[in-house]
Amino acid sequence: MMKSSILLWFLLLFSVVCAQPALAQPAQNIVLITLDGVRWQEVFTGADSTLLFDPVFSPDTAKARKTFWAPTAAERRQKLLPFWWNVVAKQGQLYGNRLKDSKVNTANPYWFSYPGYNEILSGFADERISSNDKKDNPNTTVLEYLNQQPGFKNRIAVFSSWNVIEAAVNENRSGIYANSANELIVNPRTSSDSLLNDMMRLLPSQFGDGVRQDFLTYFMAKNYLKQNKPRVLFLSFDETDDLAHAGKYADHLEMLHSIDGMLNDLWQTIQTMPQYAGKTTFIITTDHGRGHTPKVRWKDHGTKTADSYQMWFGVAGAGVAPTGEQQGGPVLFQNQLAATIARLLGVTYKAEHPVGEPVSSVFK
């Protein structure tokens, strides 16, 4: 009788253990991507007819309609962002469609760029960062924290179109490699290095010395990734925000579509590299939203522009549950992304200030 009871106990224990889901292996690499000032409305519903059909915002309305318009939101968003909807939505998760009651907000009270980037990177809203001045971030970011962990030292890189990102990651203190604006490749080693430097020198900047064109940022980052194989890459695009401030809606959509194509190219590239294929996670997000009513407020953001605290993010790759577009759930915040990045890499992010909790639904 005693032996039978012991055997039954072990059988029950074995069945419970076997019923537990296997823990997913953490990602070995992260690519964090930010698209400056992109609204959730375009991401989830595609082109806005009130702006697309207005020659003030889209001078060539016939071309804009042909390129980006379709009868349904599902068709419009697919035309605008095919990589987002064909890859990220199917292999990962999308957050921020407020039409489906999925809400993501900034926690900072300012609703513009530097406060947003600090919140993404440090994991908390710091009211001391209240301007876009290029001042070194006083906070330790998740990138700096990872750079201090075994296996990550000197394997983190930042490429940005806007030079203030160098300050947001505090390149001077953290020692993280950051390349932005018109910064050249020092000591070029290959013909591709030299070509990129020539392009940096010779192509005119559309938005001043502090910003370079996004395609240059992309190819600088891709070139670095193929040569140096960082474990964490932060890729920050900017032109979407600049074009919106200029009131160029059709051009804003063209740039958004172009960046989506660059991300598809990067995704396909990493699938060919043994260090990255099946071991890498993309996190794609924005620093803030934009206005929507009246339509001219689309050009703006900040506390004087209603609802520009509303944002979004997507995540796909290693360690991510492929549950697609999210519906309902708790309100999420920008300050949760830093800890989510760390946890995807199997690291617990600890900072000098309390940080947002990882987004638990992301993980397998």
Helices and strands as residue ranges (DSSP letters): H 2-19, E 29-35, H 40-45, H 49-52, H 61-68, H 73-80, H 82-83, I 84-88, H 89-91, E 92-95, G 98-100, E 104-105, H 113-122, H 142-147, E 156-160, H 164-168, H 171-174, E 177-180, H 191-202, H 214-228, E 232-237, H 239-245, H 249-270, E 280-285, G 295-299, E 310-311, E 313-317, E 324-325, E 332-333, G 334-336, H 337-344, G 360-362
